[in-house]
Amino acid sequence: MRHSVRAKNLAAIERAIAAIHAAPAANNSIVYLAEKAGLSPRRFHSLFGKMLGETVGSYVRRTRLEYAVSLMRLHPPLPLTDIALRAGYSELSDFSRRFQKHFGRPPSQWDRAEPLNSGKNCQASEREHKYLWHEFPPRPQKKHAHVNITTFQPMRLAVLNIPSAHKKDNLKSGFDSLEKWVTAADQFDSEKSFLGLGYHDLFSTKPDLIDFGLAYPVSESTRGDDTVFIRIISRFMAAVIHTEGGLVEFASDWDSLIRGWLPDSGYRRAHLPTMEIYYNDPRPSDMSHWDMDCVLPLTPLEL
């Protein structure tokens, strides 16, 4: 397939996004990220906004805030001052102000367990709230009974970004498009599975802002094009649980893994996208039935 200018731009922006999530507490300036992307700062800023619908600065600030939220959830006794410093804020007041603006409440009034977007002051729309957030209980679930720690070998993936993937029509269209793409690339294999890749926290990110990529394993010779980019993920360790059913089961099992199992596991989330490995085709059920593994990349917790 033709490795077009747009394909190179997609790969460049993906490198920058990966750099942001690899070090969310760092000073991820436009100059630094543009260098990671291999673009001029001006070109990088323009492309990023066009492709993600969000400015570089907004994305970096939101990612840092969501990282702070994950630290609060993982370390409930840790003082807010320590949380702010670990997440890259120079002052607690700066962290508190941004938290209040984003979530509609100060961090001191969050119990570090309730999904933030289920609160009264949630900025997500009522429609979004009804679609997703009510599926998560206000308190974390008990540890999942069948969490497996697994090592995954390196992956080479063709990735299609899907905006607003919580909307089933968008997700269904994404499956259609990526299947057509891998078939045209002579890569489709009934023994392979589609994968979902997501960076952002389901419990603190509005659905329309969640980065989601639908992916498919491809060979070394496969190249991206105007709509699909190639991502290589190195060997990693992850917690894996299996889930089958609809949105309720999906939400409950991710909840039990992230809010129930992870805090006392001795691990923290690695700075890699979470994954879903799909063992069925959800399209015949109108995207209402899923058979999949929830994959949470891990790294040992620092003492």
N, C-alpha and C positions, 0 to 999 in steps of 0.2 A: 504494500500500500504506500501511496505517496506520503513522504514525511514532510508535510507542508509547514509553512511559517506558523500557522495557527497551532499545529501539533507541538512545535517547539515552544510556543508561548504557553500552552497548557502545561507542558512539562516544567517550564521555568517557574510558573506560579505555584505548581505543586511542590517544587523544591523549597520555595520560600515558606509555604504553609507548613511543611515538615520541619523547617528550621524553627518556626515560631512555637510549634508544639513540643519540639525537642528541648526547648529551654524557655518555658513560658514566663519565668521570673526575670529573664535577662532583658537588657535594654535593646529590644529588637527595633532598631531605627530603620527608616526607609533606606538609608545608604547601605547599611549592613545587609538587609534583606534583598535589596537590588543586586548586591554583589553575589549573594547566594543564588539568585535567579539568573545571573549572567546578563543583566539588563541595566540600562542607565536608570537612575532614580526616577526621572520624569516618565520614561516609558513604563517602568515597573508600576508606578503609582497609577497610571492611566489604565493599564491592562488589568491590574488587580481589581480596581473598581468595576470595570466592565464585566469581568468574569464572575465576580462574587457578589456584586451588588452592594458592597460595603467597602469603605475606605480602609487602607492599610492600618491607620491609627486606630480606628474603631475595632477592627478585628483583633489587633494586638492587645488593646485594653480589655476587650471582652474575654479573650483567652486567659489573660492574667487573672481576671476576676474569677472566672470559673475554676482556675487552678487553686485560688485561695479558698473557694467554696469546697473543693475536694479535700484540701488540707483540714478544713474545719470539720468535715464529716469524718475523716479518717482519724483525727486526733481531738476528740471532744474536750479533753481537759486543757488543751493548749491555749494559753492566753491569746487574745486577739492581737496584741502587739507582736508576738512571735509569728503568728499567722501572716500578718502584714509584711514583716521583714522577709520571711521565707518566700513569699509570693512576689517580692521585688518592689514593694512600696516603701518609699523613704520615710513616710509618716503614717501612723495609725489613722490620723484624721483624713488623709487622702483615701485610704482604703475604705473607711467608714462612709465617706461622702459618695464614693463611686458605688458602693454596695447599696446604699439608700436610694440613689438615683435609679439604679438598674432593677432592683427588686421591690422597691417601695417600702422598705423597712430597714432599720439599722441592723448591723450584724449581731449586736448584743441581744436583739429580740428574736433571733432565729434559734430554734432548739437543736440545730445541726443534724436533724433527722428528716423533718418534713420536706417533701419536694417543694422547692421555693416557688415554682410556678403554679402551685395549687393554693397559694395564699390569697387573701382578700385583695391585696394590692398588686397581684400579678399583672404584668404588662401584656401578657398574651391575651388574645381576643377570647371572648366567651366561646366562640366556635372552636378555636384551637383547644381550649380547656376541656370542652366536652369530648373532643376527639381523642385526646391522649392522656391529659394529666389526671383525670379522675380515676384512671386505671391503677394508679400508684397509691397505696394506702398512706395515710399520714405518718405512720410509724414504720420503720424498717422491718422487713420480714425476718423470720428466723433463718439461720444458715441453711443453705440448700443441702439436702442429704447426699447428693451425688456430684460433688465438685471434683474434677480430675485435673491434676497439674500435668500439662503436656508440653513437650518441646516440638515446635513446628520448624520444619526445614525451610530454607529460603524459597521465596515465591516470586515469580514474574507474572504480573497481572495486567490485563487490559482493563482500564477503569473509565467508566462513564459517570460523570457527576450528574446527580439528579436534584434539581431545586425542589424545595418543598416536598420531600419524599414521603412525608407523613400523609400526603394526599394520594389515595390509592390509584387514581387515574394517572398521576405523574409516575408513580412507581411501576405500574403496569406497562406504560409506554416505554419506560427505561428498560424493562426486561425485553420487550419486543425489539427495541433498537439495538441493544447489545448482542442479543442472539443473532440478529441479522448481520451485525458487524463481524462477529467471530466466525459465522458461517461463511461469509464472503472472504474472510482471511484464511479459510480452510483450517480453522482451529477448533471447530465445534466437535465435542466428544460426549456422548451420552453418559460416559463414566465420570465426567468431571462435574463439579458443582459451581453454581454461581455463588458469589460471596458479597456481603454488604460490608462497607468500611465506613466508620464514623468516628470523628474526633471528639465531638462535644458531648457533654454530660446531659443525659436525658432528664435529669432531675433539676437542672438549673438553666436550661437553654430553651428559648422559645422555639417551637417546632419549625417555623420558617427560617430560622437561623442555623439549624443543625446541618453541618456538612455531611453529606452522604454520597458515597460513590458505590455504584454497582460494579462488581469486578468479575473477571473470568481468567483462569490460568492460561497462559499462552507460551509459545516456544521462544527461544532466543532470537529467531529470525523475524519475529513479528514486530512491526513498527506502528506507532500511533498515527493518527491523522487529524482531521479538523475537529473531531468530536471526542475521540478516545485517546487517552494517554497511557503510556506504559509506566508502571510503578514496580520497583524491585524492593521487596521487604526481606531484610536479613533474618537469619535464624533467631527465634525468640521463644520465650517460655510464656505460658498462659494458663489461666484457669478456664476450664471448659465445663459447661452444663448443657444437657440436651433438653429441648422443649418442643412440644407439639401442641397445636391448637390455634386459637385466634389471638386477638390483641390482648385479651385478659391474661392468657397464659404467658404470652410474650412479655408483657409488662411485669407480671409477678415474678418470673424467673430472673429477668435482669435485675429487678429490685432485690431479690434474695441474694444474688451474687454480689452486687455493688454495695448495697446498704446493709445486708445481713452478714455475708461471709467475709468480705474484704477487711473491714476494720480490725478484726481479731486474728487475721490470717498470718501475720508476719510478713506480708507483702504490701506493696503499693502499686498503683497503676503505672505501667511503663509509658513513656511518651511515644506511643504508637497508637494507631487507630484501633478502636474495638472492632471486632469482626462478627459476622454472622455467616455461617456456612449452611446453605440451603440444600436440603436433600429432596425436596419436592418442587414442583412447578406450581406456584400459588395462583397463577392466572386462571385456571379452570374454576377455581372457587371464588373468583372475583376478589382475589387477594385477601381472603378471609381465613384461610387455613395454611399453616406453616409447619414444616418439620425441619428443625434446624438445631445447630449448635451455637450457643452464645460463647464467644471467645474473648476473654479479657486479658490482654498482655500485661505481664507482671515483671517487677524487679524486687529483690529482697528489700525489706524495710531497713533503713539505717537505724542503728542503735543510738 
